[in-house]
Amino acid sequence: MTAITIQETSQIQAVPSGNDFAQRVETACQSACDSIAPVWPLDRSIAVNPHWGRISSDVRTVAARLAVLGGIQVFPSRKYIQNAWSTGRITPEDLSKSIAQKDGQASAIHCVADLKQEPNIQRQSLLIDLLEMHLDGESRFSWRHAVTHQISQTCAAYFDTQQADWKPKTASGLYGFWRETISHDRGIGVLMGLPDFSECLEQLPSTALQAEQWALRKFGLDQGVWADYLEALLLTVNGWASWCSYLSWQAKLEGTTNDALRELLAIRLAWGAILLDSCSPVHAEAVFKKLRSDWNQAPEKIAAAKVELEVDEIWQLALELGYQRELASSLSGNGRASLATPNVTGVKAQAVFCIDVRSERIRRAIETVDPSIRTKGFAGFFGLPIAYKHLGSSSSRPQLPGLLPPSLTVSDEIVFPDGVSLQSERQSLESLRTLSFLKAEQWESLSRWPGSSFSFVESFGMAFAGKLSGWLRTKVEHRTQDDYAGIPMRLRPVCRPELQNVSVEQRVAICAQVLTAMGLKSGFAPLVLLVGHGSQSANNPHAAGLDCGACGGQTGEVNARVLARLLNESDVRAGLLAKGIEIPSANRFVAALHNTTTDELEWFDTDLLTDGVRTGLADVQKSFRTAQQFVRMERAPSLGIDPLKSPAELLNIFKQRASDGAQTRPEWALAGNASFLMGPRALSQDSRLGGRAFLHDYEWRNDTDGSVLELLMTAPMLVTNWINWQYHASLCEPRLYGSGNKVLHNVVGGNIGVFEGNGGDLRQGLSKQSLHDGTNYLHEPLRLTVVICAPQSKIFEIVQKHEVLQNLIYNGWMHLWQMDGGQIFKLSASGWTPALGAMK
């Protein structure tokens, strides 16, 4: 074995040295890292648009780049589209309109013919591919798989802070830990068929920055393709790259830095350099020529791919036009409805739900069952920038969207109906919970030493069998309140989340801001219900992904309860009155939680209400129970359940599914999401939107300065884009952006993520079971259609103020519609044009 250096190969082009070279490496590496979107840990799981770092380019350009760099599919597969075309889901009219909305040059005949063949795209080879191309593949493991597996296992060990009780030293950073680990790995060289592998490791630079420069000098690539090549490298370990991106994201929110993603890139670069040094000089020189030749043609290949994918973009739009046609038809009649603030005379309750698509059905059902109950849509964290710290814990968790940092803290207090708070009881409870956690740790730690899990179960045998089989038995259980684990049952009803160290003035300011954004500054009904939501499932590492994304992958219970208590405080109401917001003295806010798996509702802190208010609430609850039955009947067919069973039987089946540890589809969550409506309730009240629409109440006439609309377009609208594209990408490219078969999932690092099986890259995104019922997909890969009921001038002014909105709208990452009466207009880079023609 002879190590190859840049000086030894005359064919390698010269590269600059010194500070100029270092700066160019820095720029290229940072560009590659910026393309990787973050992925949140399992216990705080929220949906993320995996292309978020690329939205400054149009969708087809991104699709072409990813297809060339990593064989990644952004648009729906042609097989999927062929099925939609043959079944009539896409009509000839949809296809014709899609062609017309593009440049109009393509022909329908050409588009249909192309469905019979895959796109002709040349994928770029990486150095590792070229190096092993001429080697004997029968006597060794695939180099690509071996490298991905080795890096993945290293990352799992390095980032694990929860699952394993034996932890390696990590003070030297991820790169330093990997360098130390691989230098003692005697098996990897044998596995890859490289007997002299350990000798090559001696050349590894001591720091990540040195490794980046060392490797790029060896590769001899043209500097113009460095960023593309480095991004292609990160895509081979995209799961761990996304985790490292999350660490960087969180560090920025906290005002610090985290270099894990750059160190991961340095590791992946260094692997290529090591393998290069493991080859003969003749082989290395041939690879150098091929690598430079291929990557010098990368820009042309990407341009050709963009042309090839034109037909796929046309079909993507045609698929969306079919849904948009139905949406426009549903809304056009309602568009003439009065946009003025509705009269609340005779209204006994207003129920504020999260904008989540799962709220659409229950809102519609409640208003049908009891027209004296009005519903509103609002972000499920209810505008509270809080972190929640429960009893017995020294840590806190965010209860707001991942885009925002928490600025306030909430913790539990023991408060009885007469308002007495018991600090002494709180202190004893903290000790009790700490002791409870320690005992659990002593038992569970036995199974967390490396390699001990199987021997642990074998040793304890039948003593552990009950624990293993408990969640497999068909049974009915209530939703687990993990926040109150260790608290005696007698005190759980009076354990209430409370804002800490916040003055009355601050409380008033918070409530005024929330009520303004909610569009609820006047016209209060006797009862205002704040309904958060959460899911229920067993044996599900992705359970947090079924809870409220607006609450950072938690339920909305804490936020709803905190806000309800704030708005019921007399000193807060007095402060609001001074700001022109008068809440009638007889009015009360009540917190509740919608269980989206069973469609049950839990009510909180009702013991603090007077007898008269509780009587009025009981009447409202009766209407809710009837509405909940209707929602279960509507959802039943999609879950393979007979909707004509009795209400009691149907509820029992839903509760059994929620408690069944073998159930891979406890609910469909946000599958099917396709639109986001911002307007008065009248816009959609008479429409059956099938649980596919996010609904946020908004009345522009009450928003004179447009500040509320700007908030909605720069917060909830971005969150819904993340949700929409997570589902889209998980379906279109499950290999990279989906988590595979959830039956095979193994949790990594306690809460970092999952492997599918026992190795490979960290998986992210949705499992196939979250998209497919075993026969058909329950989700359609449609880009989000946002409908805003406001003047075009206001919408356009906000878009022009925010580059991120321009990127999303003008580059085709969502559709933005404006509704005026019965007409709908679409915004694009060329301005406002009628969407689907003028509505009559």
N, C-alpha and C positions, 0 to 999 in steps of 0.2 A: 504494500500500500504506500502510495506517495501523495502527500498533501499537495494540492494545487493552489497556487496563489495567483493573483492578478498579473504579476510580473512574468509568470512562467508561460502565459498564453498570449501570443502576439495578436490573436484575433480579438481580444477583449478591448473595447474602446477605452480611451483614457477618461478618467473622471477627475473633477477638480478636487483639490485638497484644502485642508485648513478650515477656516470659519465658514467659507462659502459652501463647501460641501456639507458641513454639519448643519447649516441653516436649511439647505435644500432637503436634507434627510428629515429634519424636524418638520418642515412644512408638509412633506409627503406623508409622513407617519401620522401627523395630526389630522390631515384630510381623511385618511383611511379610517381612523378611529371615530371621527365625527359622523361617519356614515352609519354607525352601528347604534340602533335604538336600545334603550334600557329594557330590562325585564325585571319585574318586582318579585320578591321572595314569596313562597307559597302562603305564608300566613298574612300577607298584605297584598295578595294577588289582585292586580287591576289589568284591564285590557290595554294594550299598547299597539300603535301602528308601527309595525316593524320597519317600515320605510320612512319613518319620521325624519331621519337624518338626510333624506334624499329629496324632500318635497320641493326644494328650490328648482328642480328639473321637472319637466312634464312627465306624465305617467308612462308614455310610450318610450321616452328616452331612458327612463329608469328600467323599464322592462327589457330594453335592448341591452343595456349595460350588464344587468344581472344575468341575463341569458348567456352572454358571452363570457363573463367572468366566473360564473358558477353554475351554469346550467339551470338557473332558477326561473320559475314561471310566475309572472305577475298577473297576467290575464287568465281567465278560465280556460281550461284545456279545450281543445277542439272537439274532443270526445264529449265533453259536457255540453258544449254548444250544439253539437250535432243532435244530441238527445232533445235539447230544448227546441230546436228547429223542427225535428221530425214529429214531436208531440204537439206542436202548435203553440208552445209557450212563447216562442218568438214568431211573429207573423210576417208575411211579406211586406206589409205596411211598415212594421217596425224596422225591418232591414232597409227599406227604401229611405225612410226618414233618417236613419243613422248615416247612410251614405251621403245624403243631402247635407247633413249637419257637418260632415267632414269636408273634404275638398270637392266631393261629388265626382271624382274621376274614376273611382272603382265601379265595377259592375256587379249587380246582384249575382249573375251567373258565375263570375269569377270568385266571389265570396263563398258561395255555396260549394263550388268545386274544391276550394282550398280546405274545407272541413274534412276531406277524405285523406289528408296527408298532414304530417307534423311540420311545423316551421323548419325551414332549412337554415339553421344557424350554426356557425362554426364556434365551438367553445374553446376558449384559451386553455392551453396546458400550463401547469405550473412546473417549476424546476423538478419537483419530486416525481411528477408523471414522466417527464422526459428521461430522468435518470434511471428509472426502473423499466423503461420501455424495452430495452434490449437485454434485460437480465432474465435469468431462468426463474419463472414464476411458480414452478412446482415445488421448489425446495424451501420456500419461505412464505411468510405472511405478507399480505399487501402492505406496502410501505405507507400508503395513505391511511389505511385503517390503523396500522400500528402507531403512527405518529399521533393521530387524533385520539386514540385510546390512551396513549401514554400521557399526553398533555391533559386530557380530561381527568384521569385518575390523580395526577399531580394537583390540579386545581381543586378537586374534591377534597383532598387531604389538607390543602393549604387553607381553604376558605371555611372548613368545617369548625364551627365554634360550639355546636350543640350536640351532635350525634355521637361522636367518638370521645371517650374519656381519655384516651391516649392521644396527645396532640404534639405534632412536630414543632420544632423551633422555626419561627417565621419572621424573625427580626430583619432578615436580609431582603425582604420583599419577595414577590412571586418569582421573579427571574432568578434571584439568588437561591431560593428554595428549590426551584426546578434544577438549577445547575448542580447543586449539592446532591439532589436526589438521583439524577441521571448518572452522575459520576460513580455511584455505588450500585447501579443497576447492571448486573452481569448478564441478565437474560434477554434484554431488548436487542442487543446485537445479534445474538443467536437466532432470535425470532425473525429478524429481518434478513438473515443470511449474510451478516457482516462480521466476520471473525475479528477484524482489526478495529472494530468500532470504538473501543475504549481509548485507543491511542489518539483518535481524532478529537475526542472530547477534551484533550489537554489544551487545545487551542482556543477553547471557549473564552471570550472576554469576561471580565469579572462583573461588569455592569450592563444593564439593559441598553443604555445609550450607546455604549461601545459596541454591543452586539449588533445593533441596527446598522451602524456605519460599516462594521466589519463585513456583514453579510451583503449589503448593497454594493460594496466595492467588489466583492467576489463575483456577484452576478453579472456586472457589466451591462446592465440594462440602460436604455436611453432614459434620461431623467424625466422626460415627458410622460412616461408610462409608470413611473414609480407608484403614484397614488393608486392607480388601477390595480397594479400587481399586489400591493399591500392590502387593498380591500379584498381582493380575491383570496389572499391568504387567511384573512380574518373570517371569511365566509366558510372556511373549512372547519373552523371551531366556533361557529356563530353563536351556539348556546352559551358557552363560557364568555365569549366576547360581549354578549348582551348582559350577562351578569356583571361583568366588570364595568360596563357602561352604566349600569344602575348604581354601582358604588361611586362612580364619578359624578353622576347626577345628584346623589344624596350629599356628597361632599360639597358640591357647589351651593346647594340649598343651605348648608351649614357654614358656608364661607371658608371652606378648607379645600384641599386637593386630594386626589387619589390617583395614583399612576398605574393601577393594576392593568388597565386595558393596554397601555403602551408596553408594559412588561410582557403581557401575553403575546402581543405582536412581535416583540423581540425574541421570544421563545420560538414562535413559529418561523421567523426568519432564520434563527440560528439552526434550527433543524435542517433546513435546506442546505445551509453552508456545511454542516457536519456531513451530510450525505454526499455532498459534492467532493469533500476531502476524502471520502471513503472509496471513491472510484479511481480508476486508472487515468493517467493523463490523456490518453487517446480518447477514451470514452468522455471525459470531462470536456475536452475541446469540441467534440461533436455536439455535445449538449449545449455548450455556450453558443455555438452558431445557430442551432435550432431555436434556442430560447430567445435570442436577440431578434432573429428573423420573425418568429411568431409574434412577439410583443411589439415589434415595429409596425406590424399590420393591425394591431388592436383597434386603433381608431377607425380604420376602414371596415373592420369586421362589425364594430358596434353600429356604424352608419348603415351597413347592409342589413343588420338585424332589425334596425328601426324600420326600414322599408318593408322587410318581411313581415313584421308584426302589425303593419297597418290594418290588415284584414282582421286581426284579433281585436284591435281597438274598436273597429267598426262593430264587430259582434258583441263586444262588451257593452257598448252603448245601446245596441238593438235589444239586448236582454233587459237593460234598465228602462228603455222606453215603454216596454210592455207593462212594467210595474207603474211607471210614472203616468201612463194613460189612465190606469185605474185610480190612482191617487188623485189626479186632477179632476176626474169625474166625481169622486167622492166629495171633494172640497168645493167644487165650483158653485154648487147650490148654496152651501153654507157661507160662501164668501160675501154674500149680500147681507148677511146677518149684521145687526147693529154691533158696532165696536165700542159703544159706550159702556161704562161700568154697569153691570147688571144690577137691577133692583133686588135688594135682599129682604124685602117685605115678605113675610111668611116663610122665610128660609130658617130652618131650625139648626142647621149645621153647615159648616164649610170644612171640607176635608182636603188637606194639602198632601199630595203624594209626590214621591220622587218621579223625575221625568223618565225613569227606566221604562222600557217597552212593556215590561210585565205589569205595569200599572194601568196601561190603556184598557185592558179588558175589565178590570175591577172598577175603574172609574165609570166606564160606560154602563156596567151592570148596576152600580149603586144609583146612578142618576135615572135609570130606567125603573128600578124598583121603587124609589122614593124621590120624586122631583123636588122635594123640599130640602134635599141635601145637595149642595153644590160642591163640585170638586175643582181643585186647582193643581197644576203641575209646577214643581220647583225642584232644584237640585237637592238630592237626598241628604246632603250633609247640612242642609238648612242654613247655609251661609256662615257656619261657625268654624273659625280657623283653629280648631282645638286638637290637642293630643290628650289621650285618656290614660290615666295611671290608676289601675285598680288596686284594691286593698292587698297588702302583703307583697307588693311588687316594687322593685326599685326602678323599673324601666317603664316607659310609656310608649304608646303607639299612636300614629297619626290617625285622625278621623276626618280626613278631607282629601280631595283629589290629589294625585301624585304630582300634579303641576305646581302645587302650592305648598309652602312650608307652614307648620302650625305656629301660632304665636301665643296661644293661651293653653292652660292646663286644666283638666277636669279630673277629679278623683271622687271616690265614694264617701258619703257621709251617712251616718245612721240618724235618720230624721223621722220622728213619729208624727202622726196627724196633727198634734197640737203645736208642731213646729219646734219641739225640743230636739236638739242635736246632742248626742252622747259621745263626747270625745273619749271618755274612759272605755266605753264599749268598743270604740274604733280601735284603740290601742291593743286591747285584748284580742280582737279579731285579727289584727295584723300578725300578732304572735302565733295565733292558732293556724292561720293560713300558711305562714312560713314553715311551721312544724309539719303541716300536711304535705307541703311541697317537698320537704326534706325526706320524709318517709317514702314518698313516691320515687324520689331520686335514688334512694338506696336500693329499692327493688328494681327499678328500670335500668339502673346503671350496669347491672349484671349482664344485660343483653347488649351493651353498647361498646364493649371492648372489641377491637378488630377481630373478625373471624369467630366471634363467640355466639352469634345469634342462634345458629342451628344447635350447637352444643347446649345452649341454655334451655331451649325448648325440650331437647332430648333428656336433659338431666331432670327437669322438673316434671316432665311427662304429664300425667293426668291433672296435676295441680295447676298446670297452665292451660289445660285444654279448654276449661270454661272461659278463660279470657280470650282464647283464640276463636272459639265458636260462638261467643256471645252475640257478636254483630252479624253472624250468619243465620241466626234463628229468626224466623218471621215473627215479628212482634210490633207493637205500637208504643212509641215513646214520644214524650214531649220534646220540643226543641231544647237542646242543651244550652244552658247559660254558663259558659266557661268562665266568664268574668266573676261569677259568684261562687266558683268552686272553693270549698273550705269554709264557707259562711253557713252557719246553722240555718235550717229552714225557717225557724221562727223569726229570723232577722232579715231574710232576703227581701220580703215585701217592703221593708222600710230602709233598705240600703239604696241610696239615691245619688246619682252622679251630680256633682256640684262644681261650678267654676271656682277656681282658687285665686285669691289675691287680685280680685278685680273690683274696682271701685264702682259705686252706683253710677257715676258719670260714664264710666266705660261701658257698663251694662246697658245704659240707656242708648249710647251711641251704637252699640252692636245691634240692639233690637230695632232701632230706627232704620239702620242700613238694611237689615234683613227684611223688614216689613215693606220697605220701599221697593226692594228688588222683587219681592213677592207680589207686588201690586195690591197690597192689603193695608192701605193707610186709612181707610174708612170703610163703612158698610160692613161692620163685623156682625156675624150671626151670634146667637147666644152661645154656641159651641164652635170652637175652631179646633179641628183635629189635625195633629201633625203626625202623619203616618209614614214612618220609615219602613225599610224592608230588609229582610234577611232570608237565607235559605236554610234548608235542613237536609242533611245527608249523613250517611255512616261510611266509615272506612274510605274516606275520600280526601286524598292529599290536596286536591284542587278545590276544596269546599269554599275557601275564601273568594274564589273567582265567581261563585254563585251569589255572594252577598253584594253589598252596595259598592260599586266602584267609586261613587262620589265620596264614600266614607273610607277610602283607602283600603278596600277589600274587607271591610267590617260590616256588621249590621248597622242600621240607622237608629238603633235603640238609644244609645247614649246621646246623640245629637238631638233627637226629638224630645227626650226627657229634659235635657238641660234647657232647651229653648222654651218648652212649655212652662217650666218653673219660672224662668226669667220673666216671661210675659204675664204671669199671674201675680208677680210681686207688686205690691202697692207703690213702693217708691220708684220702681221702674215705670209704672204707668203714669205716675205724676210727672216724671221727667219726659216721657213721650208726649204728654199733653202740652207741655211747654214748647215742644217742637211741632205742634199742630196735628198730632196723631192721638185721637181720642178713642180709647177702648171703653165701651160701656161697662159700668161697674158689675152688672150681672153676667157679663161674658166670662167664659173660662176656656183656657187652652188645655187640651188633653193630648197626651202622647200615646201612640200605638205603634205596633210593628206588624207588617204584612208578611206572613210566612209564604214565600213564593212557591214552595214545593207543595204545600197542602192547602193554600189559600185560606188559612186560618188567620185570625187577628188576635194579638195580645194587647191588652190595655194596661197602662202603667200609672201608678200614683193616684189611682181613683179614690183611695182612702183619704186623700187630702181635700176632696171636693165636699161641698155641702150636700145634705140629703136631697134638696131640690134639684141641684145640678146632676146628681147621680140618677135621679128619676128621668130627667131629660135625656141623659146619655143612654140609659137602658132602652129607650124608644129608638134611638139612633142605632144602637147595637143590633136590635132586632132586624132592622132594614139591612144592615151589613151582612148578617148571617144569611138572609135570603139571597143577596147578591153574590155572596161567596159560593153558594150552591150552583148558581148559574155559571159562574166562571169555571168551576170544576167540570161541569157538563161540557162547556165549550172546549176545554183543554183535553178532556179525556181521549178523544179519538187519536190525537197525535202521540199519545202514550200507550196506545193499544188497549184502552179501557172502554168498556161499554158505557156510554153516557146515560143510558136509560135505567141504570141501577137506581135503587132508592137513595135518597140523600145520605142516609146513615151509612149504607154500604159503600157508596162512592167515597165519602170522607175517610172511611176506614181503609180503603185500598190506597188512597193517597198517603195516609199516615204510615201504612205498612211500607210503601216504597221509600219514604223518608228515613225509615229505621232499618232498612235492609242493607247490610254490609256488602251484599253481592250485587246490588243494583248499580249498573253502570250509567244509567240515565235517570237520576232522581227527578230532574226537570230539564226543560230545554233552554232555560236561562234566556239569553238575548238572541238566540238563533232566529233568523228571519228578519233581524233589524234592517230597515231600509230607508227610513225617513225621520226627519226631525222637524216638528212644527213649532214655530214661535208665533203665537197670536192668541186672541181671546178664545175662551172655551167654545164659543159659538162656531168657530172655524171648523171644529171636528166633532162637535157633540152628537150630531145625528149620523155620524159615519162609523161603519164597522171597519176598523183598520187592522184587525186580526192580530193584535199584539206585535205589530211590526214598526210602530212609530213611537219615537220619543216625543213627549208632549210637555212643552213649557208655556204656561200662561204668560201672555204679554199684551199690554194695551198701550200702543204708542202715543195715544192722545194724553195719557197720564205721565208720559216720559218726555217732558218738554225739551230737556237738554240732550236727550239721546244717551245719557250715561248708563241707564239700565240696559238698553240695547247693546251698547258697546261691551258691557260686562258679559252679556249672554253670548255674544259673538266671539269673545276672546277667552271664554272659560268653558261653559257647557258645550258649545259647538265644537271646540277642540277635543273635549273628552269623548263626545259621540263619534268624532272622526277616528279616534284611537280604537274605540269599540268596534266600529264598522270595519276598519281595515284589519283588525286582529282576526275577525271571522273570515273576511275575504281571503287574507293570506293563508290562514290555516287550511282553508278548503283548496285553494289554487296551488299551493306549494307545501303540502303537509310534511315533506321530507325535511325541510329546513324550518318552517314556521308553524308546524303542528307538533303535537307531542305523541303522535302515534296511537298505539293500542293501550288504553289505560289499565287493562288487565295485567299488563306486563310492567307497570310502573314500579320503580323502586326510588324511595325518597333519598335525596342527597343532602348531607349536612344538616339534617333536622328540618330546615325550611328553605334551603336554597332553590331546589327544583327537583326534577326527576330524571332518572335514566330510564330508557325503555329496554328492559332486561338488566344486565349487570355492567354495561359499559357503553362505549361510544360517546358522542358529544352530549352535553346537557340538553335536554329537550325543552322546548318552550311552546307557547301557543295552546291551541285547543286539541283535545284528543278527537279521534274519529267519532267516538260515541257521542260527542257533544254536537256533532254536525249531521250524523247519518243514523237512521233508525234501523239499519241492517238491510234495508231494501232500497231506500231513497234518501237523498239529502233533504234535511229539514231546513237548511239554510241555502239562500241563493247569493252568489257572489256579486252583489250590486254595490256600487258606490253610493254613499249617502246622498239623499235628496233633501236639502234644507229648505223649508218654506217659511218665509218671514212676512208677517202682516205688518208692514210699515212703509212709509214713503220711500221711493227709490233713492231720492237724494240723501236721506239719512243713512240708508244702508251703504251706499257708495262712498260717502264721506268716511265712514268707519273702516271700510275695506282699504281705502287709500292711506289711512293712518297706520295700518299694521301690515308689515311685510309678510308675516306668517299667513294672514288671510289671503293676500294676493297669491301667494304660492299655492295654497290649497284650492282656490277657486279657479285661477287662470291656468294652472298647470293640470287641472283635471282630477284632483284628488277628492272632490265632492262636487255636487251640483247645488247652485244657490238660486232659489226661486224667490220672487217677490209677488205677493198677491194683493191685488187692488180690486175690491168688489168681486166680480166673477172672472176677472182676467188674471192670467199668470204670466210673468216675465222671467227670463233667465239672464243672469249676469255672466258675461265672459270677458275676455281681454278686449273684445271689440265693442263692449257696451251691453245695453239691455236690448233683448229681442224677445218676441213672443215665444213662450215655451209650449210646444205641441200645438201651436196655433191659438188664436184668441178663443177663450171659453165663452160660450153663450149661455 
